[in-house]
Amino acid sequence: MRIGELSKRSGFTRDTIRFYEKMGLISLPDDDRNRFQFKDYPEKVLRRLVAIRQIKEYGFTLQETLGLLVLYEEGVLEQERGLRYVQRKIERIDQQIGEMIRFRSRLQQVLEGGRTGSCPIDRILEEM
């Protein structure tokens, strides 16, 4: 199938599909081009794009998704290793949540300081 059909069936834009190909998330052997040099994507690329979308829905980044795919394809993604991968992802999310809570707290202080005429961001900008 051509990229237009692949885009419709996968729900990814053509640009996203091209980007994923450059990143190595999907690949297409050179012999999968027709005589006019158009790429002819096989069904397995569609299935891979669907898998990528599903993995991303769990919050994995594209790099993490690529890592999972590589481990799976190399046959070294046994259950225990997969669970460790997920555990590390949860730990990173917890760390990000902590950072977001700290940012929110600091922003709340800005709001409160702004109401009393003592906005810390104003002071930062004035010191430039």
C-alpha positions as CSV (number, residue, x, y, z in Angstrom):
1,M,0.0,0.0,0.0
2,R,1.2,3.5,-0.6
3,I,1.8,6.0,2.1
4,G,-1.6,7.7,1.7
5,E,-3.5,4.5,2.4
6,L,-1.1,3.6,5.2
7,S,-1.8,7.0,6.7
8,K,-5.6,6.5,6.5
9,R,-5.5,3.0,7.9
10,S,-3.0,3.8,10.7
11,G,-4.2,7.2,11.7
12,F,-0.7,8.7,11.5
13,T,0.0,11.5,9.1
14,R,2.3,11.0,6.1
15,D,4.9,13.2,7.8
16,T,4.7,11.1,11.0
17,I,5.2,7.9,9.0
18,R,8.2,9.4,7.2
19,F,9.6,10.6,10.6
20,Y,9.1,7.2,12.1
21,E,10.9,5.7,9.2
22,K,13.9,8.1,9.6
23,M,13.9,7.2,13.3
24,G,14.0,3.5,12.6
25,L,10.7,2.8,14.2
26,I,9.5,1.3,10.9
27,S,11.6,0.1,8.0
28,L,11.0,-0.7,4.4
29,P,13.6,-2.7,2.3
30,D,14.7,-1.0,-0.9
31,D,13.1,-3.8,-2.9
32,D,9.7,-2.7,-1.7
33,R,9.6,0.2,-4.2
34,N,7.7,-0.2,-7.5
35,R,9.2,0.7,-10.8
36,F,8.2,4.4,-10.4
37,Q,10.2,4.5,-7.1
38,F,7.0,4.8,-5.0
39,K,7.2,3.0,-1.7
40,D,4.9,0.0,-1.3
41,Y,4.3,-0.5,2.4
42,P,3.4,-4.1,3.4
43,E,0.8,-5.0,6.0
44,K,3.5,-5.7,8.6
45,V,4.3,-1.9,8.6
46,L,0.7,-1.1,9.3
47,R,0.7,-3.7,12.2
48,R,3.9,-2.1,13.5
49,L,2.4,1.4,13.4
50,V,-0.7,0.2,15.3
51,A,1.6,-1.4,17.9
52,I,3.6,1.9,18.2
53,R,0.4,3.8,18.8
54,Q,-0.7,1.3,21.5
55,I,2.7,1.5,23.2
56,K,2.6,5.3,23.1
57,E,-0.8,5.2,24.8
58,Y,1.0,3.8,27.9
59,G,3.1,6.9,28.0
60,F,6.3,5.6,26.4
61,T,8.3,8.0,24.4
62,L,9.4,7.2,20.9
63,Q,12.9,6.3,22.0
64,E,11.5,4.0,24.7
65,T,9.1,2.5,22.1
66,L,12.0,1.9,19.8
67,G,13.9,0.3,22.6
68,L,11.0,-2.1,23.3
69,L,10.7,-3.0,19.7
70,V,14.4,-3.7,19.3
71,L,14.4,-5.9,22.4
72,Y,11.3,-7.7,21.2
73,E,12.8,-8.3,17.7
74,E,16.1,-9.5,19.1
75,G,14.1,-12.0,21.1
76,V,15.4,-10.8,24.4
77,L,12.3,-9.2,25.8
78,E,11.3,-11.9,28.2
79,Q,8.6,-11.1,30.8
80,E,11.0,-10.2,33.6
81,R,13.0,-7.8,31.5
82,G,9.7,-6.2,30.2
83,L,8.5,-5.8,33.7
84,R,11.8,-4.0,34.7
85,Y,11.4,-1.7,31.7
86,V,7.9,-0.8,32.9
87,Q,9.1,-0.4,36.5
88,R,11.7,2.1,35.3
89,K,9.1,4.0,33.3
90,I,6.9,4.2,36.4
91,E,9.8,5.6,38.4
92,R,10.5,8.2,35.7
93,I,6.8,9.2,35.8
94,D,6.9,9.5,39.6
95,Q,10.0,11.7,39.3
96,Q,8.2,13.9,36.7
97,I,5.1,14.1,38.9
98,G,7.4,15.3,41.8
99,E,8.9,18.0,39.5
100,M,5.5,19.1,38.3
101,I,4.3,19.4,41.9
102,R,7.3,21.6,42.8
103,F,6.7,23.7,39.7
104,R,3.1,24.1,40.6
105,S,4.0,25.1,44.1
106,R,6.5,27.8,42.9
107,L,3.9,29.1,40.4
108,Q,1.3,29.3,43.2
109,Q,3.8,31.4,45.1
110,V,4.1,33.7,42.1
111,L,0.3,34.1,42.0
112,E,0.2,34.9,45.7
113,G,3.2,37.3,45.5
114,G,1.6,39.0,42.5
115,R,-1.5,39.7,44.6
116,T,0.6,41.4,47.3
117,G,2.9,43.3,44.9
118,S,5.9,41.0,45.4
119,C,6.1,38.9,42.3
120,P,9.3,36.9,42.1
121,I,9.3,36.8,38.3
122,D,9.0,40.6,38.2
123,R,12.1,40.8,40.4
124,I,14.0,38.4,38.1
125,L,13.1,40.4,35.0
126,E,14.0,43.7,36.7
127,E,17.5,42.3,37.6
128,M,18.4,41.6,33.9
